[in-house]
Amino acid sequence: MLDIQGRRVIDVKRKLNEIRDKDFTIEYNLGRNKYEKYRVRIKELYSNVFTVSLVDSDIIKSFSYSDVITSLIHIDL
């Protein structure tokens, strides 16, 4: 699990920048006990969102930094 000190957007950006060249797993909470898991690599970091590309696929997904802070997504290294 990605450990983020301070739980601020700047902290999330810094941590994601550190793992930019690594593959990791994102578990996305869809609500009502439904989850999706993706094996991803960071593609770009923007001011409000970050994009990831799925490993072994051309699919790109985007998430906001607040998704990480509010635990809507969990990042496992």
N, CA, C and O atoms as a printed pandas DataFrame, in Angstrom:
     atom_number atom_name residue_name chain_id  residue_number  x_coord  y_coord  z_coord
0              1         N          MET        A               1    0.846   -1.170    0.000
1              2        CA          MET        A               1    0.000    0.000    0.000
2              3         C          MET        A               1    0.893    1.236    0.000
3              4         O          MET        A               1    1.920    1.270    0.678
4              5         N          LEU        A               2    0.503    2.227   -0.750
5              6        CA          LEU        A               2    1.244    3.475   -0.837
6              7         C          LEU        A               2    1.024    4.271    0.434
7              8         O          LEU        A               2   -0.113    4.576    0.792
8              9         N          ASP        A               3    2.115    4.611    1.120
9             10        CA          ASP        A               3    2.027    5.370    2.357
10            11         C          ASP        A               3    2.219    6.847    2.039
11            12         O          ASP        A               3    3.276    7.251    1.554
12            13         N          ILE        A               4    1.200    7.648    2.310
13            14        CA          ILE        A               4    1.247    9.073    2.012
14            15         C          ILE        A               4    1.191    9.847    3.312
15            16         O          ILE        A               4    0.191    9.807    4.028
16            17         N          GLN        A               5    2.275   10.555    3.616
17            18        CA          GLN        A               5    2.339   11.365    4.829
18            19         C          GLN        A               5    1.650   12.700    4.588
19            20         O          GLN        A               5    1.882   13.336    3.560
20            21         N          GLY        A               6    0.820   13.127    5.506
21            22        CA          GLY        A               6    0.200   14.436    5.437
22            23         C          GLY        A               6   -1.135   14.448    4.724
23            24         O          GLY        A               6   -1.980   15.295    5.011
24            25         N          ARG        A               7   -1.338   13.533    3.811
25            26        CA          ARG        A               7   -2.607   13.413    3.102
26            27         C          ARG        A               7   -3.007   14.711    2.399
27            28         O          ARG        A               7   -4.169   15.117    2.438
28            29         N          ARG        A               8   -2.031   15.355    1.759
29            30        CA          ARG        A               8   -2.300   16.545    0.963
30            31         C          ARG        A               8   -2.030   16.209   -0.496
31            32         O          ARG        A               8   -1.309   15.260   -0.804
32            33         N          VAL        A               9   -2.616   16.993   -1.386
33            34        CA          VAL        A               9   -2.454   16.744   -2.818
34            35         C          VAL        A               9   -0.977   16.785   -3.198
35            36         O          VAL        A               9   -0.522   15.951   -3.981
36            37         N          ILE        A              10   -0.234   17.726   -2.667
37            38        CA          ILE        A              10    1.196   17.828   -2.991
38            39         C          ILE        A              10    1.954   16.581   -2.549
39            40         O          ILE        A              10    2.901   16.162   -3.215
40            41         N          ASP        A              11    1.541   15.984   -1.426
41            42        CA          ASP        A              11    2.176   14.755   -0.954
42            43         C          ASP        A              11    1.868   13.592   -1.888
43            44         O          ASP        A              11    2.743   12.774   -2.171
44            45         N          VAL        A              12    0.642   13.515   -2.364
45            46        CA          VAL        A              12    0.248   12.452   -3.291
46            47         C          VAL        A              12    1.019   12.594   -4.596
47            48         O          VAL        A              12    1.525   11.605   -5.126
48            49         N          LYS        A              13    1.112   13.811   -5.118
49            50        CA          LYS        A              13    1.862   14.049   -6.360
50            51         C          LYS        A              13    3.319   13.626   -6.205
51            52         O          LYS        A              13    3.881   12.973   -7.084
52            53         N          ARG        A              14    3.921   13.999   -5.091
53            54        CA          ARG        A              14    5.323   13.657   -4.847
54            55         C          ARG        A              14    5.517   12.139   -4.805
55            56         O          ARG        A              14    6.457   11.613   -5.401
56            57         N          LYS        A              15    4.631   11.445   -4.103
57            58        CA          LYS        A              15    4.743    9.983   -3.986
58            59         C          LYS        A              15    4.540    9.305   -5.339
59            60         O          LYS        A              15    5.263    8.372   -5.688
60            61         N          LEU        A              16    3.546    9.783   -6.103
61            62        CA          LEU        A              16    3.300    9.198   -7.415
62            63         C          LEU        A              16    4.457    9.465   -8.362
63            64         O          LEU        A              16    4.768    8.625   -9.206
64            65         N          ASN        A              17    5.093   10.606   -8.239
65            66        CA          ASN        A              17    6.251   10.908   -9.066
66            67         C          ASN        A              17    7.413    9.958   -8.756
67            68         O          ASN        A              17    8.192    9.617   -9.645
68            69         N          GLU        A              18    7.525    9.534   -7.502
69            70        CA          GLU        A              18    8.574    8.599   -7.099
70            71         C          GLU        A              18    8.382    7.213   -7.717
71            72         O          GLU        A              18    9.362    6.512   -7.971
72            73         N          ILE        A              19    7.142    6.814   -7.957
73            74        CA          ILE        A              19    6.874    5.472   -8.501
74            75         C          ILE        A              19    6.520    5.531   -9.987
75            76         O          ILE        A              19    5.921    4.598  -10.522
76            77         N          ARG        A              20    6.885    6.607  -10.640
77            78        CA          ARG        A              20    6.503    6.843  -12.030
78            79         C          ARG        A              20    6.944    5.734  -12.981
79            80         O          ARG        A              20    6.195    5.412  -13.903
80            81         N          ASP        A              21    8.092    5.148  -12.810
81            82        CA          ASP        A              21    8.607    4.137  -13.737
82            83         C          ASP        A              21    8.383    2.706  -13.267
83            84         O          ASP        A              21    8.994    1.780  -13.799
84            85         N          LYS        A              22    7.524    2.515  -12.286
85            86        CA          LYS        A              22    7.273    1.183  -11.742
86            87         C          LYS        A              22    5.857    0.732  -12.056
87            88         O          LYS        A              22    4.941    1.547  -12.171
88            89         N          ASP        A              23    5.690   -0.580  -12.192
89            90        CA          ASP        A              23    4.352   -1.158  -12.326
90            91         C          ASP        A              23    3.769   -1.343  -10.925
91            92         O          ASP        A              23    4.478   -1.726   -9.994
92            93         N          PHE        A              24    2.479   -1.068  -10.789
93            94        CA          PHE        A              24    1.802   -1.249   -9.512
94            95         C          PHE        A              24    0.334   -1.560   -9.757
95            96         O          PHE        A              24   -0.141   -1.503  -10.892
96            97         N          THR        A              25   -0.380   -1.887   -8.689
97            98        CA          THR        A              25   -1.790   -2.255   -8.782
98            99         C          THR        A              25   -2.650   -1.157   -8.174
99           100         O          THR        A              25   -2.362   -0.643   -7.094
100          101         N          ILE        A              26   -3.711   -0.812   -8.892
101          102        CA          ILE        A              26   -4.714    0.120   -8.382
102          103         C          ILE        A              26   -5.995   -0.668   -8.164
103          104         O          ILE        A              26   -6.473   -1.361   -9.062
104          105         N          GLU        A              27   -6.544   -0.554   -6.964
105          106        CA          GLU        A              27   -7.847   -1.148   -6.667
106          107         C          GLU        A              27   -8.837   -0.003   -6.558
107          108         O          GLU        A              27   -8.709    0.852   -5.681
108          109         N          TYR        A              28   -9.819    0.018   -7.441
109          110        CA          TYR        A              28  -10.777    1.118   -7.567
110          111         C          TYR        A              28  -12.106    0.695   -6.966
111          112         O          TYR        A              28  -12.688   -0.309   -7.375
112          113         N          ASN        A              29  -12.588    1.471   -5.984
113          114        CA          ASN        A              29  -13.847    1.181   -5.294
114          115         C          ASN        A              29  -14.999    1.764   -6.102
115          116         O          ASN        A              29  -15.121    2.983   -6.219
116          117         N          LEU        A              30  -15.847    0.900   -6.661
117          118        CA          LEU        A              30  -16.996    1.334   -7.448
118          119         C          LEU        A              30  -18.237    1.552   -6.597
119          120         O          LEU        A              30  -19.252    2.042   -7.091
120          121         N          GLY        A              31  -18.161    1.193   -5.328
121          122        CA          GLY        A              31  -19.317    1.303   -4.435
122          123         C          GLY        A              31  -20.079   -0.007   -4.373
123          124         O          GLY        A              31  -19.929   -0.872   -5.236
124          125         N          ARG        A              32  -20.893   -0.139   -3.348
125          126        CA          ARG        A              32  -21.704   -1.352   -3.144
126          127         C          ARG        A              32  -20.881   -2.629   -3.214
127          128         O          ARG        A              32  -21.283   -3.611   -3.838
128          129         N          ASN        A              33  -19.724   -2.600   -2.564
129          130        CA          ASN        A              33  -18.812   -3.749   -2.492
130          131         C          ASN        A              33  -18.340   -4.238   -3.852
131          132         O          ASN        A              33  -18.088   -5.429   -4.032
132          133         N          LYS        A              34  -18.222   -3.335   -4.799
133          134        CA          LYS        A              34  -17.706   -3.678   -6.121
134          135         C          LYS        A              34  -16.362   -2.986   -6.303
135          136         O          LYS        A              34  -16.211   -1.796   -6.025
136          137         N          TYR        A              35  -15.388   -3.762   -6.777
137          138        CA          TYR        A              35  -14.031   -3.251   -6.970
138          139         C          TYR        A              35  -13.514   -3.688   -8.334
139          140         O          TYR        A              35  -13.902   -4.730   -8.863
140          141         N          GLU        A              36  -12.634   -2.867   -8.886
141          142        CA          GLU        A              36  -11.895   -3.237  -10.091
142          143         C          GLU        A              36  -10.423   -3.112   -9.765
143          144         O          GLU        A              36  -10.007   -2.172   -9.087
144          145         N          LYS        A              37   -9.635   -4.058  -10.247
145          146        CA          LYS        A              37   -8.191   -4.025  -10.039
146          147         C          LYS        A              37   -7.503   -3.888  -11.384
147          148         O          LYS        A              37   -7.870   -4.540  -12.362
148          149         N          TYR        A              38   -6.496   -3.022  -11.411
149          150        CA          TYR        A              38   -5.735   -2.803  -12.626
150          151         C          TYR        A              38   -4.242   -2.880  -12.301
151          152         O          TYR        A              38   -3.797   -2.383  -11.267
152          153         N          ARG        A              39   -3.490   -3.498  -13.183
153          154        CA          ARG        A              39   -2.023   -3.453  -13.108
154          155         C          ARG        A              39   -1.613   -2.334  -14.052
155          156         O          ARG        A              39   -1.866   -2.420  -15.254
156          157         N          VAL        A              40   -0.981   -1.277  -13.527
157          158        CA          VAL        A              40   -0.777   -0.049  -14.292
158          159         C          VAL        A              40    0.642    0.497  -14.150
159          160         O          VAL        A              40    1.445    0.028  -13.343
160          161         N          ARG        A              41    0.905    1.494  -14.959
161          162        CA          ARG        A              41    2.114    2.308  -14.881
162          163         C          ARG        A              41    1.694    3.750  -15.143
163          164         O          ARG        A              41    0.868    4.004  -16.020
164          165         N          ILE        A              42    2.252    4.694  -14.392
165          166        CA          ILE        A              42    1.886    6.102  -14.547
166          167         C          ILE        A              42    2.330    6.605  -15.905
167          168         O          ILE        A              42    3.473    6.408  -16.320
168          169         N          LYS        A              43    1.404    7.257  -16.588
169          170        CA          LYS        A              43    1.691    7.843  -17.895
170          171         C          LYS        A              43    2.026    9.321  -17.763
171          172         O          LYS        A              43    3.073    9.764  -18.237
172          173         N          GLU        A              44    1.143   10.092  -17.121
173          174        CA          GLU        A              44    1.358   11.530  -16.942
174          175         C          GLU        A              44    0.813   11.991  -15.600
175          176         O          GLU        A              44   -0.154   11.429  -15.086
176          177         N          LEU        A              45    1.435   13.014  -15.040
177          178        CA          LEU        A              45    0.946   13.678  -13.833
178          179         C          LEU        A              45    0.559   15.098  -14.218
179          180         O          LEU        A              45    1.387   15.857  -14.721
180          181         N          TYR        A              46   -0.680   15.453  -13.987
181          182        CA          TYR        A              46   -1.186   16.789  -14.289
182          183         C          TYR        A              46   -1.499   17.511  -12.988
183          184         O          TYR        A              46   -1.294   16.959  -11.907
184          185         N          SER        A              47   -1.993   18.735  -13.084
185          186        CA          SER        A              47   -2.241   19.520  -11.877
186          187         C          SER        A              47   -3.351   18.945  -11.003
187          188         O          SER        A              47   -3.251   19.008   -9.778
188          189         N          ASN        A              48   -4.411   18.384  -11.600
189          190        CA          ASN        A              48   -5.532   17.869  -10.820
190          191         C          ASN        A              48   -5.749   16.369  -10.942
191          192         O          ASN        A              48   -6.415   15.771  -10.097
192          193         N          VAL        A              49   -5.206   15.762  -11.966
193          194        CA          VAL        A              49   -5.398   14.328  -12.212
194          195         C          VAL        A              49   -4.080   13.694  -12.643
195          196         O          VAL        A              49   -3.122   14.380  -13.000
196          197         N          PHE        A              50   -4.064   12.369  -12.599
197          198        CA          PHE        A              50   -2.947   11.624  -13.169
198          199         C          PHE        A              50   -3.517   10.531  -14.049
199          200         O          PHE        A              50   -4.605   10.015  -13.791
200          201         N          THR        A              51   -2.779   10.180  -15.086
201          202        CA          THR        A              51   -3.227    9.133  -15.993
202          203         C          THR        A              51   -2.303    7.940  -15.854
203          204         O          THR        A              51   -1.107    8.072  -15.593
204          205         N          VAL        A              52   -2.897    6.774  -16.038
205          206        CA          VAL        A              52   -2.146    5.519  -15.989
206          207         C          VAL        A              52   -2.494    4.705  -17.228
207          208         O          VAL        A              52   -3.602    4.789  -17.756
208          209         N          SER        A              53   -1.536    3.925  -17.674
209          210        CA          SER        A              53   -1.809    3.003  -18.768
210          211         C          SER        A              53   -1.777    1.597  -18.199
211          212         O          SER        A              53   -0.909    1.263  -17.393
212          213         N          LEU        A              54   -2.716    0.785  -18.617
213          214        CA          LEU        A              54   -2.778   -0.583  -18.151
214          215         C          LEU        A              54   -1.629   -1.373  -18.749
215          216         O          LEU        A              54   -1.323   -1.248  -19.935
216          217         N          VAL        A              55   -0.997   -2.190  -17.916
217          218        CA          VAL        A              55    0.102   -3.029  -18.367
218          219         C          VAL        A              55   -0.454   -4.025  -19.376
219          220         O          VAL        A              55   -1.527   -4.588  -19.160
220          221         N          ASP        A              56    0.258   -4.247  -20.468
221          222        CA          ASP        A              56   -0.135   -5.178  -21.532
222          223         C          ASP        A              56   -1.416   -4.743  -22.244
223          224         O          ASP        A              56   -2.158   -5.584  -22.751
224          225         N          SER        A              57   -1.681   -3.438  -22.284
225          226        CA          SER        A              57   -2.860   -2.924  -22.957
226          227         C          SER        A              57   -2.624   -1.472  -23.340
227          228         O          SER        A              57   -1.739   -0.816  -22.790
228          229         N          ASP        A              58   -3.415   -0.971  -24.283
229          230        CA          ASP        A              58   -3.324    0.430  -24.692
230          231         C          ASP        A              58   -4.345    1.296  -23.983
231          232         O          ASP        A              58   -4.487    2.474  -24.312
232          233         N          ILE        A              59   -5.055    0.741  -23.024
233          234        CA          ILE        A              59   -6.102    1.469  -22.318
234          235         C          ILE        A              59   -5.473    2.446  -21.330
235          236         O          ILE        A              59   -4.540    2.101  -20.605
236          237         N          ILE        A              60   -6.000    3.673  -21.312
237          238        CA          ILE        A              60   -5.540    4.710  -20.399
238          239         C          ILE        A              60   -6.703    5.107  -19.494
239          240         O          ILE        A              60   -7.818    5.330  -19.965
240          241         N          LYS        A              61   -6.438    5.192  -18.206
241          242        CA          LYS        A              61   -7.436    5.606  -17.220
242          243         C          LYS        A              61   -6.899    6.826  -16.486
243          244         O          LYS        A              61   -5.687    7.002  -16.358
244          245         N          SER        A              62   -7.810    7.665  -16.008
245          246        CA          SER        A              62   -7.381    8.830  -15.237
246          247         C          SER        A              62   -8.057    8.825  -13.869
247          248         O          SER        A              62   -9.190    8.369  -13.711
248          249         N          PHE        A              63   -7.333    9.341  -12.900
249          250        CA          PHE        A              63   -7.814    9.432  -11.529
250          251         C          PHE        A              63   -7.396   10.782  -10.970
251          252         O          PHE        A              63   -6.406   11.362  -11.417
252          253         N          SER        A              64   -8.135   11.280  -10.004
253          254        CA          SER        A              64   -7.748   12.529   -9.348
254          255         C          SER        A              64   -6.929   12.199   -8.103
255          256         O          SER        A              64   -6.999   11.094   -7.566
256          257         N          TYR        A              65   -6.163   13.174   -7.667
257          258        CA          TYR        A              65   -5.370   12.986   -6.453
258          259         C          TYR        A              65   -6.282   12.838   -5.239
259          260         O          TYR        A              65   -5.927   12.161   -4.274
260          261         N          SER        A              66   -7.449   13.466   -5.283
261          262        CA          SER        A              66   -8.386   13.331   -4.163
262          263         C          SER        A              66   -8.941   11.911   -4.065
263          264         O          SER        A              66   -9.363   11.487   -2.989
264          265         N          ASP        A              67   -8.944   11.167   -5.185
265          266        CA          ASP        A              67   -9.348    9.754   -5.137
266          267         C          ASP        A              67   -8.416    8.964   -4.220
267          268         O          ASP        A              67   -8.860    8.064   -3.507
268          269         N          VAL        A              68   -7.142    9.297   -4.238
269          270        CA          VAL        A              68   -6.163    8.633   -3.373
270          271         C          VAL        A              68   -6.366    9.068   -1.928
271          272         O          VAL        A              68   -6.360    8.238   -1.018
272          273         N          ILE        A              69   -6.547   10.368   -1.717
273          274        CA          ILE        A              69   -6.697   10.912   -0.365
274          275         C          ILE        A              69   -7.956   10.365    0.313
275          276         O          ILE        A              69   -7.929   10.049    1.502
276          277         N          THR        A              70   -9.042   10.254   -0.425
277          278        CA          THR        A              70  -10.304    9.779    0.146
278          279         C          THR        A              70  -10.442    8.268    0.115
279          280         O          THR        A              70  -11.488    7.733    0.480
280          281         N          SER        A              71   -9.396    7.574   -0.316
281          282        CA          SER        A              71   -9.345    6.106   -0.369
282          283         C          SER        A              71  -10.352    5.514   -1.339
283          284         O          SER        A              71  -10.783    4.375   -1.163
284          285         N          LEU        A              72  -10.734    6.267   -2.358
285          286        CA          LEU        A              72  -11.560    5.712   -3.421
286          287         C          LEU        A              72  -10.738    4.728   -4.246
287          288         O          LEU        A              72  -11.267    3.755   -4.782
288          289         N          ILE        A              73   -9.440    4.995   -4.339
289          290        CA          ILE        A              73   -8.527    4.024   -4.949
290          291         C          ILE        A              73   -7.421    3.714   -3.945
291          292         O          ILE        A              73   -7.014    4.569   -3.158
292          293         N          HIS        A              74   -6.952    2.484   -3.991
293          294        CA          HIS        A              74   -5.834    2.030   -3.183
294          295         C          HIS        A              74   -4.709    1.644   -4.131
295          296         O          HIS        A              74   -4.930    0.984   -5.145
296          297         N          ILE        A              75   -3.518    2.061   -3.789
297          298        CA          ILE        A              75   -2.358    1.768   -4.617
298          299         C          ILE        A              75   -1.469    0.783   -3.871
299          300         O          ILE        A              75   -1.019    1.052   -2.757
300          301         N          ASP        A              76   -1.221   -0.370   -4.505
301          302        CA          ASP        A              76   -0.340   -1.396   -3.946
302          303         C          ASP        A              76    0.881   -1.524   -4.838
303          304         O          ASP        A              76    0.773   -1.766   -6.041
304          305         N          LEU        A              77    2.051   -1.356   -4.221
305          306        CA          LEU        A              77    3.304   -1.461   -4.967
306          307         C          LEU        A              77    3.748   -2.896   -5.090
307          308         O          LEU        A              77    4.787   -3.172   -5.690
